[in-house]
Amino acid sequence: MITITEQFSIPNDEIVITASRSSGPGGQNVNKVNTRVTLRFPVWSSKYLTNSQKMRIAMYLKSRITKDGIFYIHAQGT
């Protein structure tokens, strides 16, 4: 479960987290260790968000939402 606020959390059944190989320079571990993490969340089909919350996410994070309505974010720096 990902806690957004004290009153609101997103259950794990709507979140997909995957690990993959990071791109770019990485020294001896490059192309050997999964060092990139991607989180995916289906905004439009979420059972836990209100329509107002979905619209707000779409407005502020539209560059991070695919045509299929999947919000995604990558972490690979640290």
HURA-V769707 format. One line per field, one symbol per residue. psi: psi as a letter, one per 30 degrees, with the letter a starting at -180 (. if undefined). burial: # if it has 16 or more other C-alpha atoms within 10 Angstrom, else .. Layout:
psi: ???
burial: ???
This chain:
psi: kkkelffklklffgkkklklkllakgbffkgfkjgkkkkkkjeegkffkleeeeeeeeefgffgklfggkklkkkfe.
burial: .........#....#......#............###..#####.#..#....#..##.....##...####......
